[in-house]
Each structure stands twice: as structure tokens, then as C-alpha cells.
Amino acid sequence: MTRFTHGLALVWGLTCALTIASVGFVESGWRGELASIVVVLLAAAKSRLVIVHYMEARRAARHWRMLYEGWNVVAAGAIIAGLLVGARG
């Protein structure tokens, strides 16, 4: 295995581990807002891994990389804000 494919295999393994952790949080009895927030944060981490490593954003120009990173933060923040507002209303 080359260094490049070895790195991608590690990223793939990490995304699988994050997916299993998400399921584990929900299935282990975590309920409500906290479980939802944890799952959204884990999903944001997975999307960042995919964008940076598989879509090769780490090699993109700085302004594109910041756009991708910003999109990930804003999307996760909007979902979490919606969860919190929805839970209160």
C-alpha cells in the first residue's frame, strides 16, 4: 500500500469509527438535545474529513479551503441552533 492509500484507509477507518460512535450515543440511552448535538458534531467531523482528504481540499487555494471549512461550521451550527430552538418551542 502506498503512503497515499494508507492515509486514505486511515481516514476511512476514522469515518467508520465516528459513525459507530454516533450510533452508540443514540443506542446507549442518550436522548434529547445532547445526543442530537453530539451526533451533529460527529457528522461535521466526518464531513470535514471527507472534504479535506477525499475531495483534496487541503491542496486547494487558501480562500477555497476557508470556504469549505466555513461551510462546515455554519451548516453544523445552523442544525444545532435549529435543534435547540425546536426543542424549546
N, CA, C and O atoms as a CHARMM CRD file, in Angstrom:
* protein
*
  356
    1    1 MET  N      0.84700  -1.17400   0.00000 PROA 1      0.00000
    2    1 MET  CA     0.00000   0.00000   0.00000 PROA 1      0.00000
    3    1 MET  C      0.89600   1.24100   0.00000 PROA 1      0.00000
    4    1 MET  O      1.85900   1.31600   0.76300 PROA 1      0.00000
    5    2 THR  N      0.58200   2.19200  -0.83900 PROA 2      0.00000
    6    2 THR  CA     1.36200   3.42200  -0.86100 PROA 2      0.00000
    7    2 THR  C      0.99400   4.29200   0.32300 PROA 2      0.00000
    8    2 THR  O     -0.01600   4.06800   0.99000 PROA 2      0.00000
    9    3 ARG  N      1.82300   5.28100   0.57200 PROA 3      0.00000
   10    3 ARG  CA     1.55600   6.19800   1.68900 PROA 3      0.00000
   11    3 ARG  C      0.22000   6.91100   1.49900 PROA 3      0.00000
   12    3 ARG  O     -0.52000   7.12500   2.45900 PROA 3      0.00000
   13    4 PHE  N     -0.08800   7.28400   0.23300 PROA 4      0.00000
   14    4 PHE  CA    -1.34100   7.98200  -0.06300 PROA 4      0.00000
   15    4 PHE  C     -2.54900   7.10500   0.25200 PROA 4      0.00000
   16    4 PHE  O     -3.47300   7.54700   0.93500 PROA 4      0.00000
   17    5 THR  N     -2.54900   5.86900  -0.23800 PROA 5      0.00000
   18    5 THR  CA    -3.70200   4.99600   0.00700 PROA 5      0.00000
   19    5 THR  C     -3.76700   4.56700   1.45900 PROA 5      0.00000
   20    5 THR  O     -4.85500   4.33600   1.98600 PROA 5      0.00000
   21    6 HSD  N     -2.61700   4.45400   2.11800 PROA 6      0.00000
   22    6 HSD  CA    -2.61300   4.12400   3.54400 PROA 6      0.00000
   23    6 HSD  C     -3.28600   5.24800   4.33900 PROA 6      0.00000
   24    6 HSD  O     -4.07300   4.98500   5.24800 PROA 6      0.00000
   25    7 GLY  N     -2.97500   6.49800   3.99200 PROA 7      0.00000
   26    7 GLY  CA    -3.60100   7.63900   4.66200 PROA 7      0.00000
   27    7 GLY  C     -5.09600   7.67200   4.44100 PROA 7      0.00000
   28    7 GLY  O     -5.85600   7.94400   5.37100 PROA 7      0.00000
   29    8 LEU  N     -5.53200   7.39700   3.21400 PROA 8      0.00000
   30    8 LEU  CA    -6.96700   7.37800   2.93400 PROA 8      0.00000
   31    8 LEU  C     -7.65300   6.23300   3.66500 PROA 8      0.00000
   32    8 LEU  O     -8.79600   6.37300   4.09900 PROA 8      0.00000
   33    9 ALA  N     -6.97100   5.10900   3.80300 PROA 9      0.00000
   34    9 ALA  CA    -7.54900   3.98500   4.54700 PROA 9      0.00000
   35    9 ALA  C     -7.72400   4.36700   6.01900 PROA 9      0.00000
   36    9 ALA  O     -8.71800   3.99400   6.64300 PROA 9      0.00000
   37   10 LEU  N     -6.76900   5.10400   6.57100 PROA 10     0.00000
   38   10 LEU  CA    -6.90900   5.56600   7.95400 PROA 10     0.00000
   39   10 LEU  C     -8.08100   6.53100   8.10300 PROA 10     0.00000
   40   10 LEU  O     -8.83000   6.45600   9.07700 PROA 10     0.00000
   41   11 VAL  N     -8.23700   7.42600   7.14800 PROA 11     0.00000
   42   11 VAL  CA    -9.36400   8.36800   7.18600 PROA 11     0.00000
   43   11 VAL  C    -10.67800   7.61100   7.06900 PROA 11     0.00000
   44   11 VAL  O    -11.64200   7.92000   7.77000 PROA 11     0.00000
   45   12 TRP  N    -10.71900   6.62200   6.18800 PROA 12     0.00000
   46   12 TRP  CA   -11.92800   5.81100   6.04200 PROA 12     0.00000
   47   12 TRP  C    -12.25000   5.10300   7.35300 PROA 12     0.00000
   48   12 TRP  O    -13.40700   5.06900   7.77200 PROA 12     0.00000
   49   13 GLY  N    -11.23200   4.53600   8.00400 PROA 13     0.00000
   50   13 GLY  CA   -11.44200   3.87500   9.28300 PROA 13     0.00000
   51   13 GLY  C    -11.95000   4.83200  10.35000 PROA 13     0.00000
   52   13 GLY  O    -12.79600   4.47400  11.16900 PROA 13     0.00000
   53   14 LEU  N    -11.42500   6.04900  10.33300 PROA 14     0.00000
   54   14 LEU  CA   -11.87700   7.05400  11.29800 PROA 14     0.00000
   55   14 LEU  C    -13.32800   7.45100  11.04600 PROA 14     0.00000
   56   14 LEU  O    -14.09600   7.61100  11.99400 PROA 14     0.00000
   57   15 THR  N    -13.71400   7.61200   9.77900 PROA 15     0.00000
   58   15 THR  CA   -15.11800   7.93600   9.49300 PROA 15     0.00000
   59   15 THR  C    -16.03700   6.79000   9.91800 PROA 15     0.00000
   60   15 THR  O    -17.14600   7.02600  10.39900 PROA 15     0.00000
   61   16 CYS  N    -15.58500   5.57100   9.74400 PROA 16     0.00000
   62   16 CYS  CA   -16.38500   4.43100  10.21500 PROA 16     0.00000
   63   16 CYS  C    -16.50800   4.44800  11.73400 PROA 16     0.00000
   64   16 CYS  O    -17.58500   4.20000  12.27600 PROA 16     0.00000
   65   17 ALA  N    -15.41000   4.74000  12.41700 PROA 17     0.00000
   66   17 ALA  CA   -15.43500   4.80200  13.88100 PROA 17     0.00000
   67   17 ALA  C    -16.36300   5.90800  14.37200 PROA 17     0.00000
   68   17 ALA  O    -17.07900   5.72500  15.35700 PROA 17     0.00000
   69   18 LEU  N    -16.35600   7.05300  13.69400 PROA 18     0.00000
   70   18 LEU  CA   -17.25600   8.14400  14.07100 PROA 18     0.00000
   71   18 LEU  C    -18.71500   7.76300  13.84100 PROA 18     0.00000
   72   18 LEU  O    -19.58900   8.14400  14.61900 PROA 18     0.00000
   73   19 THR  N    -18.97600   7.01700  12.77900 PROA 19     0.00000
   74   19 THR  CA   -20.33800   6.54500  12.51300 PROA 19     0.00000
   75   19 THR  C    -20.79200   5.58900  13.61400 PROA 19     0.00000
   76   19 THR  O    -21.91600   5.68800  14.10600 PROA 19     0.00000
   77   20 ILE  N    -19.92000   4.67400  13.99100 PROA 20     0.00000
   78   20 ILE  CA   -20.25100   3.72700  15.06600 PROA 20     0.00000
   79   20 ILE  C    -20.45800   4.47700  16.38600 PROA 20     0.00000
   80   20 ILE  O    -21.35500   4.14100  17.16000 PROA 20     0.00000
   81   21 ALA  N    -19.63400   5.48600  16.63700 PROA 21     0.00000
   82   21 ALA  CA   -19.80300   6.28400  17.85700 PROA 21     0.00000
   83   21 ALA  C    -21.14900   6.99900  17.85900 PROA 21     0.00000
   84   21 ALA  O    -21.80400   7.07700  18.89900 PROA 21     0.00000
   85   22 SER  N    -21.57000   7.52200  16.70700 PROA 22     0.00000
   86   22 SER  CA   -22.87000   8.19700  16.61200 PROA 22     0.00000
   87   22 SER  C    -23.99600   7.24200  16.97000 PROA 22     0.00000
   88   22 SER  O    -24.88200   7.57700  17.75700 PROA 22     0.00000
   89   23 VAL  N    -23.95400   6.06600  16.39400 PROA 23     0.00000
   90   23 VAL  CA   -24.98100   5.06300  16.69000 PROA 23     0.00000
   91   23 VAL  C    -24.91300   4.67600  18.16100 PROA 23     0.00000
   92   23 VAL  O    -25.94100   4.50500  18.81600 PROA 23     0.00000
   93   24 GLY  N    -23.70300   4.54000  18.66900 PROA 24     0.00000
   94   24 GLY  CA   -23.53100   4.16900  20.07300 PROA 24     0.00000
   95   24 GLY  C    -24.12700   5.18200  21.03200 PROA 24     0.00000
   96   24 GLY  O    -24.74100   4.80100  22.02900 PROA 24     0.00000
   97   25 PHE  N    -23.95600   6.47600  20.74600 PROA 25     0.00000
   98   25 PHE  CA   -24.52900   7.50400  21.60900 PROA 25     0.00000
   99   25 PHE  C    -26.04700   7.39600  21.66800 PROA 25     0.00000
  100   25 PHE  O    -26.64400   7.50800  22.73800 PROA 25     0.00000
  101   26 VAL  N    -26.65500   7.17900  20.52900 PROA 26     0.00000
  102   26 VAL  CA   -28.11400   7.13100  20.48500 PROA 26     0.00000
  103   26 VAL  C    -28.63400   5.82300  21.08000 PROA 26     0.00000
  104   26 VAL  O    -29.60300   5.81800  21.83900 PROA 26     0.00000
  105   27 GLU  N    -27.98200   4.71600  20.72900 PROA 27     0.00000
  106   27 GLU  CA   -28.46500   3.41000  21.19000 PROA 27     0.00000
  107   27 GLU  C    -28.16800   3.13900  22.66000 PROA 27     0.00000
  108   27 GLU  O    -28.80800   2.28200  23.26900 PROA 27     0.00000
  109   28 SER  N    -27.20800   3.85800  23.23700 PROA 28     0.00000
  110   28 SER  CA   -26.86100   3.59600  24.63800 PROA 28     0.00000
  111   28 SER  C    -27.76800   4.33300  25.62100 PROA 28     0.00000
  112   28 SER  O    -27.55300   4.27400  26.83100 PROA 28     0.00000
  113   29 GLY  N    -28.75000   5.00600  25.11800 PROA 29     0.00000
  114   29 GLY  CA   -29.70100   5.65000  26.00700 PROA 29     0.00000
  115   29 GLY  C    -29.59100   7.15700  26.04400 PROA 29     0.00000
  116   29 GLY  O    -30.39000   7.80900  26.71600 PROA 29     0.00000
  117   30 TRP  N    -28.63300   7.73100  25.34900 PROA 30     0.00000
  118   30 TRP  CA   -28.55300   9.19500  25.27900 PROA 30     0.00000
  119   30 TRP  C    -29.75400   9.66500  24.48500 PROA 30     0.00000
  120   30 TRP  O    -29.97700   9.20800  23.36400 PROA 30     0.00000
  121   31 ARG  N    -30.49900  10.54000  25.03200 PROA 31     0.00000
  122   31 ARG  CA   -31.69000  11.03800  24.34400 PROA 31     0.00000
  123   31 ARG  C    -31.70500  12.55500  24.37700 PROA 31     0.00000
  124   31 ARG  O    -30.94200  13.18900  25.10500 PROA 31     0.00000
  125   32 GLY  N    -32.57500  13.11000  23.58500 PROA 32     0.00000
  126   32 GLY  CA   -32.80200  14.54100  23.61500 PROA 32     0.00000
  127   32 GLY  C    -31.73700  15.35800  22.92600 PROA 32     0.00000
  128   32 GLY  O    -31.04800  14.90300  22.01300 PROA 32     0.00000
  129   33 GLU  N    -31.63100  16.58300  23.40200 PROA 33     0.00000
  130   33 GLU  CA   -30.77300  17.57200  22.75100 PROA 33     0.00000
  131   33 GLU  C    -29.30600  17.17600  22.75500 PROA 33     0.00000
  132   33 GLU  O    -28.61400  17.34800  21.75100 PROA 33     0.00000
  133   34 LEU  N    -28.83100  16.65500  23.86000 PROA 34     0.00000
  134   34 LEU  CA   -27.41200  16.34700  23.96900 PROA 34     0.00000
  135   34 LEU  C    -26.98900  15.29400  22.95300 PROA 34     0.00000
  136   34 LEU  O    -25.96300  15.45100  22.29100 PROA 34     0.00000
  137   35 ALA  N    -27.75600  14.23800  22.82300 PROA 35     0.00000
  138   35 ALA  CA   -27.43600  13.19600  21.84000 PROA 35     0.00000
  139   35 ALA  C    -27.47600  13.76600  20.42700 PROA 35     0.00000
  140   35 ALA  O    -26.61900  13.44100  19.60500 PROA 35     0.00000
  141   36 SER  N    -28.45600  14.60700  20.14000 PROA 36     0.00000
  142   36 SER  CA   -28.56200  15.20200  18.81500 PROA 36     0.00000
  143   36 SER  C    -27.37100  16.09700  18.51400 PROA 36     0.00000
  144   36 SER  O    -26.84000  16.07700  17.40400 PROA 36     0.00000
  145   37 ILE  N    -26.95400  16.87300  19.49000 PROA 37     0.00000
  146   37 ILE  CA   -25.81400  17.76900  19.29100 PROA 37     0.00000
  147   37 ILE  C    -24.53100  16.96200  19.06700 PROA 37     0.00000
  148   37 ILE  O    -23.72800  17.29600  18.19600 PROA 37     0.00000
  149   38 VAL  N    -24.34700  15.91300  19.84600 PROA 38     0.00000
  150   38 VAL  CA   -23.15500  15.07300  19.68200 PROA 38     0.00000
  151   38 VAL  C    -23.14200  14.43500  18.30000 PROA 38     0.00000
  152   38 VAL  O    -22.10300  14.40500  17.64200 PROA 38     0.00000
  153   39 VAL  N    -24.27600  13.92900  17.85900 PROA 39     0.00000
  154   39 VAL  CA   -24.34600  13.29800  16.54100 PROA 39     0.00000
  155   39 VAL  C    -24.06500  14.31800  15.43900 PROA 39     0.00000
  156   39 VAL  O    -23.36300  13.99800  14.47900 PROA 39     0.00000
  157   40 VAL  N    -24.59000  15.53000  15.55200 PROA 40     0.00000
  158   40 VAL  CA   -24.32500  16.56400  14.54800 PROA 40     0.00000
  159   40 VAL  C    -22.84100  16.93300  14.53300 PROA 40     0.00000
  160   40 VAL  O    -22.26400  17.11900  13.46100 PROA 40     0.00000
  161   41 LEU  N    -22.22700  17.04100  15.68800 PROA 41     0.00000
  162   41 LEU  CA   -20.79800  17.36000  15.75000 PROA 41     0.00000
  163   41 LEU  C    -19.94300  16.24300  15.16100 PROA 41     0.00000
  164   41 LEU  O    -18.95100  16.51200  14.48300 PROA 41     0.00000
  165   42 LEU  N    -20.32000  14.99800  15.41500 PROA 42     0.00000
  166   42 LEU  CA   -19.60100  13.88100  14.80700 PROA 42     0.00000
  167   42 LEU  C    -19.78600  13.86800  13.28700 PROA 42     0.00000
  168   42 LEU  O    -18.84900  13.56400  12.54800 PROA 42     0.00000
  169   43 ALA  N    -20.98600  14.19600  12.82700 PROA 43     0.00000
  170   43 ALA  CA   -21.22600  14.28200  11.38400 PROA 43     0.00000
  171   43 ALA  C    -20.41000  15.40700  10.75200 PROA 43     0.00000
  172   43 ALA  O    -19.90500  15.26200   9.63900 PROA 43     0.00000
  173   44 ALA  N    -20.28100  16.52800  11.46200 PROA 44     0.00000
  174   44 ALA  CA   -19.46000  17.63600  10.95300 PROA 44     0.00000
  175   44 ALA  C    -17.99900  17.22400  10.85600 PROA 44     0.00000
  176   44 ALA  O    -17.30600  17.58800   9.90600 PROA 44     0.00000
  177   45 ALA  N    -17.53600  16.46800  11.83400 PROA 45     0.00000
  178   45 ALA  CA   -16.15700  15.97700  11.79100 PROA 45     0.00000
  179   45 ALA  C    -15.95800  15.03700  10.60600 PROA 45     0.00000
  180   45 ALA  O    -14.93100  15.09000   9.92900 PROA 45     0.00000
  181   46 LYS  N    -16.93900  14.18100  10.36100 PROA 46     0.00000
  182   46 LYS  CA   -16.84400  13.27100   9.22000 PROA 46     0.00000
  183   46 LYS  C    -16.86800  14.03300   7.89800 PROA 46     0.00000
  184   46 LYS  O    -16.10600  13.71000   6.98600 PROA 46     0.00000
  185   47 SER  N    -17.72400  15.03100   7.78400 PROA 47     0.00000
  186   47 SER  CA   -17.78400  15.78300   6.53800 PROA 47     0.00000
  187   47 SER  C    -16.48100  16.54600   6.30400 PROA 47     0.00000
  188   47 SER  O    -16.03900  16.68500   5.16300 PROA 47     0.00000
  189   48 ARG  N    -15.86700  17.03800   7.37700 PROA 48     0.00000
  190   48 ARG  CA   -14.57600  17.71400   7.24200 PROA 48     0.00000
  191   48 ARG  C    -13.51100  16.73800   6.74100 PROA 48     0.00000
  192   48 ARG  O    -12.71400  17.08000   5.86700 PROA 48     0.00000
  193   49 LEU  N    -13.49800  15.53300   7.29300 PROA 49     0.00000
  194   49 LEU  CA   -12.54700  14.53000   6.83000 PROA 49     0.00000
  195   49 LEU  C    -12.72500  14.22900   5.34600 PROA 49     0.00000
  196   49 LEU  O    -11.75000  14.13600   4.60000 PROA 49     0.00000
  197   50 VAL  N    -13.97000  14.07700   4.92800 PROA 50     0.00000
  198   50 VAL  CA   -14.24400  13.78600   3.51500 PROA 50     0.00000
  199   50 VAL  C    -13.81200  14.95100   2.62900 PROA 50     0.00000
  200   50 VAL  O    -13.16800  14.74200   1.60000 PROA 50     0.00000
  201   51 ILE  N    -14.15900  16.16700   3.01900 PROA 51     0.00000
  202   51 ILE  CA   -13.81200  17.34100   2.21300 PROA 51     0.00000
  203   51 ILE  C    -12.30100  17.50700   2.12500 PROA 51     0.00000
  204   51 ILE  O    -11.76400  17.72900   1.04000 PROA 51     0.00000
  205   52 VAL  N    -11.62300  17.40200   3.23600 PROA 52     0.00000
  206   52 VAL  CA   -10.18100  17.65900   3.24900 PROA 52     0.00000
  207   52 VAL  C     -9.40000  16.53600   2.57900 PROA 52     0.00000
  208   52 VAL  O     -8.48000  16.80300   1.80500 PROA 52     0.00000
  209   53 HSD  N     -9.75100  15.28800   2.86200 PROA 53     0.00000
  210   53 HSD  CA    -8.93200  14.18100   2.39200 PROA 53     0.00000
  211   53 HSD  C     -9.39200  13.57600   1.07200 PROA 53     0.00000
  212   53 HSD  O     -8.56400  13.31900   0.19900 PROA 53     0.00000
  213   54 TYR  N    -10.67700  13.34500   0.90400 PROA 54     0.00000
  214   54 TYR  CA   -11.14700  12.71200  -0.32300 PROA 54     0.00000
  215   54 TYR  C    -11.37600  13.71300  -1.45000 PROA 54     0.00000
  216   54 TYR  O    -11.13100  13.41000  -2.61700 PROA 54     0.00000
  217   55 MET  N    -11.84100  14.89500  -1.09900 PROA 55     0.00000
  218   55 MET  CA   -12.04300  15.92500  -2.12800 PROA 55     0.00000
  219   55 MET  C    -10.78300  16.77400  -2.29400 PROA 55     0.00000
  220   55 MET  O    -10.74900  17.69100  -3.11400 PROA 55     0.00000
  221   56 GLU  N     -9.75000  16.46200  -1.51200 PROA 56     0.00000
  222   56 GLU  CA    -8.43300  17.07800  -1.59800 PROA 56     0.00000
  223   56 GLU  C     -8.45400  18.59500  -1.41800 PROA 56     0.00000
  224   56 GLU  O     -7.71600  19.32000  -2.08500 PROA 56     0.00000
  225   57 ALA  N     -9.29700  19.05900  -0.52100 PROA 57     0.00000
  226   57 ALA  CA    -9.35500  20.49400  -0.24700 PROA 57     0.00000
  227   57 ALA  C     -8.08600  20.98900   0.43300 PROA 57     0.00000
  228   57 ALA  O     -7.80400  22.18700   0.42000 PROA 57     0.00000
  229   58 ARG  N     -7.31500  20.07900   1.02700 PROA 58     0.00000
  230   58 ARG  CA    -6.07200  20.51400   1.67300 PROA 58     0.00000
  231   58 ARG  C     -5.08000  21.06400   0.65900 PROA 58     0.00000
  232   58 ARG  O     -4.15500  21.78800   1.02500 PROA 58     0.00000
  233   59 ARG  N     -5.26700  20.72600  -0.60600 PROA 59     0.00000
  234   59 ARG  CA    -4.39100  21.23800  -1.66800 PROA 59     0.00000
  235   59 ARG  C     -4.99100  22.43900  -2.39200 PROA 59     0.00000
  236   59 ARG  O     -4.36100  23.01400  -3.28000 PROA 59     0.00000
  237   60 ALA  N     -6.18600  22.80800  -2.01900 PROA 60     0.00000
  238   60 ALA  CA    -6.86700  23.93300  -2.66900 PROA 60     0.00000
  239   60 ALA  C     -6.26400  25.25100  -2.19500 PROA 60     0.00000
  240   60 ALA  O     -5.56800  25.31100  -1.18200 PROA 60     0.00000
  241   61 ALA  N     -6.54900  26.29300  -2.95000 PROA 61     0.00000
  242   61 ALA  CA    -6.11700  27.62500  -2.54400 PROA 61     0.00000
  243   61 ALA  C     -6.72800  27.96100  -1.18700 PROA 61     0.00000
  244   61 ALA  O     -7.79500  27.46100  -0.83000 PROA 61     0.00000
  245   62 ARG  N     -6.04300  28.80500  -0.44600 PROA 62     0.00000
  246   62 ARG  CA    -6.46100  29.12000   0.93000 PROA 62     0.00000
  247   62 ARG  C     -7.90400  29.61700   1.00700 PROA 62     0.00000
  248   62 ARG  O     -8.64500  29.22300   1.90800 PROA 62     0.00000
  249   63 HSD  N     -8.31300  30.48200   0.06600 PROA 63     0.00000
  250   63 HSD  CA    -9.67600  31.01300   0.14500 PROA 63     0.00000
  251   63 HSD  C    -10.72100  29.91900  -0.07700 PROA 63     0.00000
  252   63 HSD  O    -11.79900  29.97100   0.51500 PROA 63     0.00000
  253   64 TRP  N    -10.41800  28.93000  -0.92000 PROA 64     0.00000
  254   64 TRP  CA   -11.35600  27.82700  -1.10700 PROA 64     0.00000
  255   64 TRP  C    -11.41400  26.94600   0.13400 PROA 64     0.00000
  256   64 TRP  O    -12.48800  26.50600   0.54500 PROA 64     0.00000
  257   65 ARG  N    -10.27200  26.69800   0.71700 PROA 65     0.00000
  258   65 ARG  CA   -10.23200  25.87500   1.92800 PROA 65     0.00000
  259   65 ARG  C    -11.02900  26.54300   3.04700 PROA 65     0.00000
  260   65 ARG  O    -11.77300  25.87500   3.76600 PROA 65     0.00000
  261   66 MET  N    -10.87600  27.85600   3.19300 PROA 66     0.00000
  262   66 MET  CA   -11.62500  28.57800   4.22400 PROA 66     0.00000
  263   66 MET  C    -13.13000  28.54200   3.92700 PROA 66     0.00000
  264   66 MET  O    -13.94200  28.46700   4.85000 PROA 66     0.00000
  265   67 LEU  N    -13.49500  28.59500   2.66500 PROA 67     0.00000
  266   67 LEU  CA   -14.90000  28.49500   2.28900 PROA 67     0.00000
  267   67 LEU  C    -15.46000  27.13100   2.68300 PROA 67     0.00000
  268   67 LEU  O    -16.55300  27.05100   3.24500 PROA 67     0.00000
  269   68 TYR  N    -14.72700  26.06200   2.39400 PROA 68     0.00000
  270   68 TYR  CA   -15.17500  24.71700   2.75200 PROA 68     0.00000
  271   68 TYR  C    -15.28900  24.55300   4.26700 PROA 68     0.00000
  272   68 TYR  O    -16.27200  24.01600   4.77800 PROA 68     0.00000
  273   69 GLU  N    -14.26000  25.03000   4.97200 PROA 69     0.00000
  274   69 GLU  CA   -14.27500  24.92200   6.43400 PROA 69     0.00000
  275   69 GLU  C    -15.41300  25.75700   7.02800 PROA 69     0.00000
  276   69 GLU  O    -16.10500  25.31300   7.94500 PROA 69     0.00000
  277   70 GLY  N    -15.59700  26.95600   6.50300 PROA 70     0.00000
  278   70 GLY  CA   -16.67200  27.82300   6.98200 PROA 70     0.00000
  279   70 GLY  C    -18.04100  27.22600   6.73600 PROA 70     0.00000
  280   70 GLY  O    -18.92400  27.29700   7.59100 PROA 70     0.00000
  281   71 TRP  N    -18.21600  26.63000   5.55200 PROA 71     0.00000
  282   71 TRP  CA   -19.49400  25.99300   5.23700 PROA 71     0.00000
  283   71 TRP  C    -19.79200  24.89100   6.24800 PROA 71     0.00000
  284   71 TRP  O    -20.92400  24.76300   6.71400 PROA 71     0.00000
  285   72 ASN  N    -18.79600  24.10900   6.58100 PROA 72     0.00000
  286   72 ASN  CA   -18.98700  23.01100   7.52000 PROA 72     0.00000
  287   72 ASN  C    -19.39600  23.53700   8.89900 PROA 72     0.00000
  288   72 ASN  O    -20.31000  23.00000   9.52500 PROA 72     0.00000
  289   73 VAL  N    -18.73000  24.56700   9.36100 PROA 73     0.00000
  290   73 VAL  CA   -19.04200  25.14400  10.67300 PROA 73     0.00000
  291   73 VAL  C    -20.43900  25.77700  10.67800 PROA 73     0.00000
  292   73 VAL  O    -21.21400  25.57300  11.61200 PROA 73     0.00000
  293   74 VAL  N    -20.75200  26.53800   9.63600 PROA 74     0.00000
  294   74 VAL  CA   -22.06100  27.20800   9.55800 PROA 74     0.00000
  295   74 VAL  C    -23.18400  26.18400   9.45100 PROA 74     0.00000
  296   74 VAL  O    -24.21700  26.33000  10.10500 PROA 74     0.00000
  297   75 ALA  N    -22.99800  25.15300   8.63700 PROA 75     0.00000
  298   75 ALA  CA   -24.03900  24.13200   8.48200 PROA 75     0.00000
  299   75 ALA  C    -24.28800  23.40700   9.80600 PROA 75     0.00000
  300   75 ALA  O    -25.43800  23.22300  10.20500 PROA 75     0.00000
  301   76 ALA  N    -23.22000  22.99800  10.48500 PROA 76     0.00000
  302   76 ALA  CA   -23.38500  22.32000  11.77200 PROA 76     0.00000
  303   76 ALA  C    -24.01500  23.26100  12.80100 PROA 76     0.00000
  304   76 ALA  O    -24.88500  22.85300  13.57000 PROA 76     0.00000
  305   77 GLY  N    -23.57500  24.51300  12.81100 PROA 77     0.00000
  306   77 GLY  CA   -24.14300  25.49100  13.74200 PROA 77     0.00000
  307   77 GLY  C    -25.61700  25.74200  13.49100 PROA 77     0.00000
  308   77 GLY  O    -26.39800  25.86200  14.43400 PROA 77     0.00000
  309   78 ALA  N    -26.00400  25.82200  12.22100 PROA 78     0.00000
  310   78 ALA  CA   -27.41300  26.04900  11.89000 PROA 78     0.00000
  311   78 ALA  C    -28.27600  24.86500  12.31300 PROA 78     0.00000
  312   78 ALA  O    -29.38500  25.04700  12.81600 PROA 78     0.00000
  313   79 ILE  N    -27.77100  23.66600  12.11000 PROA 79     0.00000
  314   79 ILE  CA   -28.53400  22.48100  12.51200 PROA 79     0.00000
  315   79 ILE  C    -28.67900  22.42800  14.03100 PROA 79     0.00000
  316   79 ILE  O    -29.76100  22.15000  14.54800 PROA 79     0.00000
  317   80 ILE  N    -27.58900  22.69300  14.73700 PROA 80     0.00000
  318   80 ILE  CA   -27.64500  22.68800  16.20400 PROA 80     0.00000
  319   80 ILE  C    -28.57600  23.79400  16.71200 PROA 80     0.00000
  320   80 ILE  O    -29.36500  23.56700  17.62900 PROA 80     0.00000
  321   81 ALA  N    -28.48800  24.98300  16.12100 PROA 81     0.00000
  322   81 ALA  CA   -29.38200  26.07000  16.52500 PROA 81     0.00000
  323   81 ALA  C    -30.83300  25.68300  16.27900 PROA 81     0.00000
  324   81 ALA  O    -31.69300  25.95500  17.11600 PROA 81     0.00000
  325   82 GLY  N    -31.11500  25.05500  15.14800 PROA 82     0.00000
  326   82 GLY  CA   -32.47200  24.59500  14.87200 PROA 82     0.00000
  327   82 GLY  C    -32.94400  23.55900  15.87300 PROA 82     0.00000
  328   82 GLY  O    -34.09900  23.57900  16.29700 PROA 82     0.00000
  329   83 LEU  N    -32.04600  22.64700  16.25500 PROA 83     0.00000
  330   83 LEU  CA   -32.40400  21.65500  17.26500 PROA 83     0.00000
  331   83 LEU  C    -32.74900  22.31700  18.59200 PROA 83     0.00000
  332   83 LEU  O    -33.74000  21.96700  19.23200 PROA 83     0.00000
  333   84 LEU  N    -31.92600  23.27400  18.99700 PROA 84     0.00000
  334   84 LEU  CA   -32.16100  23.94400  20.27900 PROA 84     0.00000
  335   84 LEU  C    -33.41500  24.79600  20.26800 PROA 84     0.00000
  336   84 LEU  O    -34.16700  24.79900  21.24200 PROA 84     0.00000
  337   85 VAL  N    -33.65100  25.51400  19.18500 PROA 85     0.00000
  338   85 VAL  CA   -34.85400  26.34200  19.08100 PROA 85     0.00000
  339   85 VAL  C    -36.09100  25.45600  19.01900 PROA 85     0.00000
  340   85 VAL  O    -37.09700  25.74300  19.66900 PROA 85     0.00000
  341   86 GLY  N    -36.02100  24.39100  18.24800 PROA 86     0.00000
  342   86 GLY  CA   -37.14300  23.46400  18.13200 PROA 86     0.00000
  343   86 GLY  C    -37.47100  22.76400  19.43500 PROA 86     0.00000
  344   86 GLY  O    -38.63600  22.50000  19.73200 PROA 86     0.00000
  345   87 ALA  N    -36.44400  22.46600  20.21000 PROA 87     0.00000
  346   87 ALA  CA   -36.67400  21.78100  21.48900 PROA 87     0.00000
  347   87 ALA  C    -37.30900  22.71400  22.52300 PROA 87     0.00000
  348   87 ALA  O    -37.99400  22.25800  23.43900 PROA 87     0.00000
  349   88 ARG  N    -37.08300  23.99700  22.37400 PROA 88     0.00000
  350   88 ARG  CA   -37.61800  24.97100  23.34100 PROA 88     0.00000
  351   88 ARG  C    -39.02800  25.45400  22.94500 PROA 88     0.00000
  352   88 ARG  O    -39.79200  25.94300  23.77800 PROA 88     0.00000
  353   89 GLY  N    -39.34100  25.30200  21.66300 PROA 89     0.00000
  354   89 GLY  CA   -40.58400  25.89300  21.19200 PROA 89     0.00000
  355   89 GLY  C    -41.71100  24.99400  21.03800 PROA 89     0.00000
  356   89 GLY  O    -42.79500  25.42500  20.64300 PROA 89     0.00000
